[in-house]
């Protein structure tokens, strides 16, 4: 059975590098264990002329760029995933808290899916609702990937996992 990890995190107003670099890193590290990282950037419309992901309300691509399409696709991906890895770094949160990421974490929690949060934002990590709706609040992707492998690797094809 194939396993999926939804990669929640800031997108709006970020450059392609800012939005994708950590997702690429995590996806590559999970792929070695036959676990698929699912990015909310799949099927996204092109970047705006300034080279950032623009305000979603200005998008005209009704297939994948409208607010309703983005919401439906991201909800589907969270529901289909085995767990959610959310990344909310302080340097991006201080500019603009990722409301979409908060929603994705809430959808996962409501669906009974584990949520792993990677953050260095102490304000966010100490929020009562974040504490109660995440299984793990960690400071690094290395730790998050260890948890993911501990949870899912036993099910990945071709691996014995930590439990025999």
C-alpha positions as CSV (number, residue, x, y, z in Angstrom):
1,X,0.0,0.0,0.0
2,X,1.4,3.4,-1.0
3,X,1.8,6.0,1.9
4,X,1.4,9.7,1.5
5,X,2.5,12.7,3.5
6,X,0.9,16.1,2.8
7,X,3.4,19.0,3.0
8,X,1.6,22.0,4.4
9,X,3.3,25.3,4.7
10,X,3.4,28.9,3.5
11,X,3.0,29.7,-0.2
12,X,1.3,33.0,-0.7
13,X,3.7,35.9,-1.5
14,X,6.7,33.6,-1.5
15,X,9.1,33.0,-4.3
16,X,9.2,29.6,-6.0
17,X,12.4,28.8,-4.1
18,X,10.9,29.7,-0.7
19,X,7.8,27.7,-1.3
20,X,9.4,24.6,-2.8
21,X,12.9,24.1,-1.4
22,X,11.9,22.4,1.8
23,X,9.2,20.4,0.1
24,X,11.7,19.1,-2.4
25,X,14.1,18.1,0.3
26,X,11.5,16.3,2.3
27,X,10.0,14.6,-0.8
28,X,13.4,13.3,-1.8
29,X,14.2,11.9,1.6
30,X,10.8,10.2,1.9
31,X,11.0,8.8,-1.6
32,X,13.9,6.6,-0.6
33,X,11.5,4.8,1.7
34,X,8.7,4.6,-0.9
35,X,6.7,7.3,0.8
36,X,5.2,10.1,-1.4
37,X,5.3,13.7,-0.4
38,X,2.3,15.6,-1.7
39,X,2.7,19.3,-2.3
40,X,-0.2,21.7,-2.3
41,X,1.7,23.3,-5.2
42,X,0.8,20.5,-7.6
43,X,-1.3,21.8,-10.5
44,X,-0.7,25.4,-9.3
45,X,-1.0,28.2,-11.9
46,X,2.2,30.0,-12.9
47,X,3.9,32.5,-10.6
48,X,2.8,36.1,-11.0
49,X,5.0,38.6,-12.9
50,X,6.9,39.5,-9.7
51,X,8.0,35.9,-9.4
52,X,5.9,35.1,-6.3
53,X,2.7,33.1,-5.7
54,X,0.2,35.9,-5.9
55,X,-2.9,36.6,-3.9
56,X,-5.2,33.7,-4.8
57,X,-8.2,35.8,-5.2
58,X,-6.8,37.4,-8.3
59,X,-6.3,34.0,-10.1
60,X,-8.3,33.3,-13.2
61,X,-7.5,29.6,-13.8
62,X,-10.9,28.1,-12.8
63,X,-9.5,24.6,-13.1
64,X,-6.8,24.9,-10.4
65,X,-6.3,28.6,-9.6
66,X,-9.6,29.8,-8.1
67,X,-10.1,29.9,-4.4
68,X,-12.7,27.1,-4.5
69,X,-10.4,24.9,-6.6
70,X,-7.4,25.4,-4.3
71,X,-9.6,24.7,-1.2
72,X,-11.1,21.5,-2.8
73,X,-7.7,20.2,-4.0
74,X,-6.0,20.8,-0.7
75,X,-8.8,19.3,1.4
76,X,-8.8,16.2,-0.9
77,X,-5.0,15.9,-0.5
78,X,-5.2,16.2,3.3
79,X,-8.0,13.6,3.5
80,X,-6.1,11.2,1.2
81,X,-2.8,11.6,3.1
82,X,-1.7,9.3,5.9
83,X,-0.4,12.3,7.9
84,X,0.4,16.0,7.5
85,X,3.8,17.6,7.9
86,X,3.4,21.3,8.4
87,X,6.3,23.7,8.2
88,X,5.8,27.2,9.7
89,X,9.1,29.0,10.2
90,X,9.3,32.1,12.3
91,X,10.9,34.3,9.6
92,X,7.9,33.7,7.3
93,X,5.3,33.8,10.1
94,X,6.4,37.2,11.3
95,X,5.6,38.6,7.8
96,X,2.3,36.8,7.4
97,X,1.0,33.8,9.3
98,X,0.0,31.1,6.8
99,X,-3.7,30.8,7.4
100,X,-4.0,28.1,4.8
101,X,-1.5,25.9,6.7
102,X,-3.5,26.4,9.9
103,X,-6.6,25.2,8.0
104,X,-4.8,22.2,6.7
105,X,-3.6,21.3,10.1
106,X,-7.2,21.6,11.5
107,X,-8.6,19.5,8.6
108,X,-6.0,16.8,9.4
109,X,-6.8,16.9,13.1
110,X,-10.5,16.7,12.5
111,X,-10.0,13.7,10.3
112,X,-7.9,12.0,12.9
113,X,-4.7,12.2,10.9
114,X,-1.4,12.8,12.7
115,X,0.1,16.3,12.4
116,X,3.8,17.0,12.7
117,X,4.7,20.7,13.0
118,X,8.2,21.9,12.2
119,X,8.7,25.4,13.5
120,X,11.1,27.7,15.3
121,X,8.2,30.1,16.1
122,X,7.7,29.8,19.9
123,X,4.5,31.9,19.8
124,X,3.0,29.4,17.4
125,X,4.4,26.4,19.2
126,X,2.9,27.6,22.5
127,X,-0.6,28.3,21.2
128,X,-3.1,26.0,23.1
129,X,-4.9,24.9,19.9
130,X,-1.6,24.1,18.1
131,X,-0.4,22.1,21.1
132,X,-3.6,20.1,21.3
133,X,-4.0,19.5,17.6
134,X,-0.5,18.4,16.7
135,X,1.1,15.1,17.7
136,X,4.6,16.6,17.4
137,X,6.1,20.1,17.5
138,X,9.7,19.8,16.3
139,X,12.5,22.0,15.4
140,X,14.0,20.2,12.4
141,X,13.1,18.2,9.3
142,X,15.5,15.5,10.4
143,X,13.4,14.9,13.5
144,X,10.2,15.1,11.5
145,X,11.4,12.6,9.0
146,X,12.4,10.2,11.9
147,X,8.9,10.5,13.2
148,X,7.3,9.9,9.8
149,X,9.5,6.9,9.2
150,X,8.7,5.6,12.6
151,X,5.0,5.9,11.9
152,X,4.9,4.9,8.2
153,X,8.0,3.0,7.3
154,X,6.7,-0.3,8.7
155,X,4.1,-0.1,5.9
156,X,6.3,1.0,3.1
157,X,7.0,-1.6,0.4
158,X,10.2,-3.5,0.8
159,X,10.9,-2.5,4.4
160,X,10.7,-4.3,7.6
161,X,10.2,-1.1,9.7
162,X,11.1,-0.9,13.3
163,X,8.5,-3.5,14.4
164,X,8.9,-7.1,13.3
